[in-house]
Amino acid sequence: MGKSILTEKSMTFLEQYLNNASPTGYEWEGQKIWMEYLKPYVDEFITDTYGTAVAVINPEAKYKVVIEGHADEISWYVNYISDNGLLYVVRNGGSDHQIAPSKIVNIHTNDGIKKGVFGWPAIHTRDKSKEESPKPDNIFIDVGCKDKEEVEALGIHVGCVITYPDSFHILNGDKFVCRALDNRMGGFMIAEVARLLKENKKELPFGLYITNSVQEEIGLRGAQMIAERIQPNAAIVTDVTHDTTTPMIDKKKEGHAEIGKGPVVAYAPAVQQKLRDHIVATATEKNIPFQRAALSRATGTDTDAFAYSNAGVASALISLPLRYMHTTVEMVHREDVENVITLIYESLLTMKDGDTFSYFD
């Protein structure tokens, strides 16, 4: 690969953006960071009641194209406080109960963050013949309190949201590792597209709506709402997908995708074929490596929300291959990040004003 398209400023933004917590339903602090970074590159912003943020280029244009990622990360809620001061939890999104034991957590209260740990019985005390595995109903958080009253004195109550503090780092020079790469990498990549358009003085013949949606992790809800607000003509969504080359993943079931081998272009009923063909042709013409994935009935991403909104919106999905999804050590390859950015950027430059991508033209 040639010179990196990611600048020192880009990487500073990425680290700040990832290290900030943005659990589902509480995304606004991350959105503020995202919008502040984008200010020099866009014309205006749109925000909605639930926290989706949209940066707009050429807002007067009639024809509208969305590029989208989602802003939220998985987390937990305090569900029950026991008499002896332990916290029991329920999911906020697809949190993985099996990785919880021994993790440090941040409990978000009105008085700031309080620390805790997911406890687990010591190996010496467990019955190896019938050893229990972590389950949603037996994992618990210890905040160092002797009873419920002491917990509540810290400002912790049922409904407090809980996140992991694991921060961004780079492994072996080119692997980005952090919690919540799913999918703040999407928000980062679409922001970089806007930066490149501005710095390279590229003018698009249509309005570009750089959309960072909330609440994807609990059912694509933010995308549903903002799709109705924007009413776009086309949408290119970016999310993460599984690297299936690590142990215990069945490629016959999950397909083959690998970090370092390029963006993954989706094939699914919600993916409008002519828009996808435009993206594939762009990748081929510009020598951008890419992979393919078949996704059956639904993509499980915000692509579905955009595709089926407003009587139908031509939508496509470009995914970033990722290892260890919904853990605190999610991993992506720097070159894949740059190639997703480049593929979206180049695909926009070759899109036409007013193109409906109709099969019948």
N, C-alpha and C positions, 0 to 999 in steps of 0.2 A: 504494500500500500504506500502511496505517496505521502506528501505532507499532510499532517493531521488538520482536519477542519475545526477541531475543538481548540478554543483559545484558553489562555490562562483565566480570563474572566469567565468563560463558560464553565470551567472546572470548579472555580470558586462558587459560582451559582449552584452547580450540581451538588456539591458537598453541603452547602447551607440548606438547600431544598430537601435533600434526603434526610439530613439529620433532624430537621423539624418534624414533629409528629403531626399527622393529618388523618386521624381515624375517621371512619365513616360517620358522617353527621357532624363532624367537628373539623372541617377542612379549611376553615377561613384563614388561619395564620399562614398555612402553606400557600394559599391563593394570593395572599398579599405579597409574599416573597416572589412568587411567579410573575405577578403583574408589575412589580417594581423592576424586575429584570427586563421585561418586555417593553417598558415605556419608550425607549428611544427608537423602537423598531416598528411601531404600529400607530394607527391614527386615533383609535378610541377603544374603550372597554365597555362590555356589557356584563352585568352580574345579575343573578336572580336570587329569589328568596332563600333558597337552600344552599347557595354558595358556589354554584358553577360560575366560572369566570371565562369570558370570551374576549380575546384581543382581536381587533378588526383592522384590516388593511383595505382601503378603498370602499368605505361603507356606503357610498352613494350608488354603487353599481347595482343593477337589477339582478344579475345572475350571481348566485352565492355558492361558494364552495367551502366546505368545512374540512379542516384537518383536526383530529381529535385524539386525546388521551384521557385517562381518568386520574383523578387526584387523590382518591382515598386509599387508606391502608387498612388491613384487617386489625382487629383489636378485641378486647374483652370488655364486658360490663360487670361491675359488682352486682351480684344477684342476691346474696344472702350473707349476713355477718353472724357468725356463731357466738354463743355466750362466752367462749374462751378466746374470742378475738381473731378468729380465722375468717378469711374472705372466700366465698365460693362464687363462681363466675358463670356467665353465659356468653356465647359468641356474639361479636358484632362483625359480621362477615364470616369468611371461611377460615377462622383461626384453627390451627392444628394443635389439638390437645396433647399429641404424643411428644411434641418438642418442649412442652411447658416446664416439666420438672427441672429445677435448679436454675431457671432463668430469673434474672433480675427484671423488675417491672417498674414502670412509672405509673402512678395512680393520679389522675388529673382531678384536682379539687378546686373549689373557689379560692382556696388559700395557696394555690400553687401545687407543684408536683410533690407527692409523697412517695417514698421508695418502699418496695416490698420485694419478696422473693416467692416464687412458686416452690413450696417445700415438697419433699418426698421422703418416705421412710428409708433409712440407711440400709444398704445391702445386707448388713449383718443381721438385721431384724426381720427380713422377709422370708417367707416360707417358699423355698425354691421349687417344691413339688406342686404348688398352686399359686405361683406368683402372679399378682395382679398387674395389668398394664395400665398406663395412664388413660383415663376416660374423662369425658366432660363432667361427670358427676362425682369424681373422686379427686380431681386436682384442686388445689387450694393455695391461697396466698397468705403468707405470714408477714405482718408489718411490725412485728416486735412488740405487740400489745398483749396485755394479760387478759383483757376482757372486751366485750362489745363497747362499753362506755368509753374506754380509752381509745378504741378505734374511732368512734364518733367524735371524740374531742380533737382528733387530727383533721376533721372536716371530711372524712370518708363516709359515704352513705351509699345506699343502693342506687344504682344508676351512674355512679362515677365510671368514667371510661379508663381503660388500662392499656398501655402500649409498652413495647419493648424499647430500650434505649440504644440498642446496637447501632453503631455509627458507620459511616462510609469509609472504606479503605480500598486500596488497589493491591491485588494479589498477582505476583509474578509479572509485574510491569504492564499488563493489559487486560486484567480481569477486574471489573468493578464488582465489589461485594458490599451488600448492605441489606437490611430489612427494607421492605416497601419499594424495591425496584419495580415490583408490580403495584402500581404502574406509574410511579412518578418518573420513571425513565421515559414514558410516553409524553408526559408533560414537558420534560426537558427536551426531547427530540423535536416536538412541534415548535417549541420556543426557538430552537436553533435554526429551524427552517425560516422563521420570520427574520432572525438576525441575518442570515445569508442573503435573503431577498433584499434587505435594506442595504447591507454593506456592498453587495454586488450591483446595486442600483437597478434591480429588475422590477419592472412594472407589469402587473398582471391585468388582463382585460376584464377581470371579474372581481367581486368582493371576496376576500379571504377571511374566514372566521376561524381563528385559532382557538380551539375550544378545550378547556380543561374541566371535565365534568365531575360531579360528585356522585357518591352513592352507587358506583358500579358494583361494588362487592356484595351488595344486598339486592341486586336485581335490575341493574341498568337504569336506575330511577332518575339520576341526574340527566343522562342523555335523553331519556324520554321527555323530560320537561323542556330542555333547551332546544331540542329538535323542533318542538312546536313553536317556540319563540323565534328561532332563526328562520325556519322554513327554507332550508337549503335546497339547491338543485342537485348537489352531489356531495358525498362525504368520503374522505379517506381516514379510516380509523387505525390507530396503532395501539397495540397492547403487547403483552408477553405471551410466549407459548413455551411448552416444555422442550428442553433438551432431553432427548430420549436415549442418549448413549450412556447415561450413568446406570449403576446397578439397580436391579429390581423393577425395571420398566420394560414392558412387553411391546416391542416395536410393531408386532403384527396388529396390536390393538391401538397403540398411540401414534403410529407412524414413525418416520425417521426425520429428526431435526437435530442439529448440532451447533453449539456455539462456535463462532469463528468461521462459519460457512455461509453467512449472509442472512438477510431478512427472509422471513417465511411468508410467502404469498398464499392466501387462503382460497380454497375452493369450497363453496357451500351455497345452499339455496339463497341465503340473504345477500350473498356477494353478487353484485350485478356484473355479468360476464364481460360486457364491452368495456366497462371501467377497469376491471381486472386485466383484460387483454391490453389496454392502454398502458397499465403499470408494467406488465411483463415485457411489452415491446420497448418501453423506456429503459428497463433494466438491461435488456439485450443490446440495445443501441449504445448505451453509455457504459457497457462492460461492468455493470454492478452485479456482484454475485448474489444469487438468491436461491431459496429452497421453496418447496411447495408442500401444502398440507391440505388434506380433505377432512371436512368438519361435519359431515352428515346433516342432521336436522337443523342445528343452530350453531352459531360460532361461540356462544357463551360470552360474547363481548358486546360493547356498545354498538358495534356494527348492526346487530339485530334491531336495536332501538331506532337507529337512524333509518335503516332500510325500510321499515314498515311504518314509518311516520308520514304524515302529510300526503296520504294517498300514494306513497312510494317514492323513495329517494335513492338514486343510483349510489350504491355504497360498496366500499371495498375494504379489505383488512390486510394490513402489513404488520406482521408480528416480529417481535424481537426474541430470539431463542434465549432461554433462561434456565439455569439449574436451580433446583431446590426451592420451588415455588411455595409460598406461604410459610417459609421459615425465616429465621433472622440472618441467614447467610445466602440469600439469593445472589446469583452470580451471572453476569453477562460479559460478553467480549467487547472491548472497546471498538474493534473494527466493525462489528455488527451494528453498534450504536451509530457509528459514522455512516455506514451504508444505508441504514434506515433513513437517516436524515437526508442523505443524498438522493435516495430513490423518491422520497416524497417531494423534495425540492425540484428535481428534474421532471417528475410527472406533472407538477403544477405548471412548469414553464411551457409544456407542450399541450396543455389543455386549451380548448377553444371557448370563447365566450358563447354562452347559450347552448352548449352541447348537452343534449339530453341523454346521450349514449343509447338512444332508442335502437331496438333490433329491427325496426320497420322503416327507418329512413332510407 
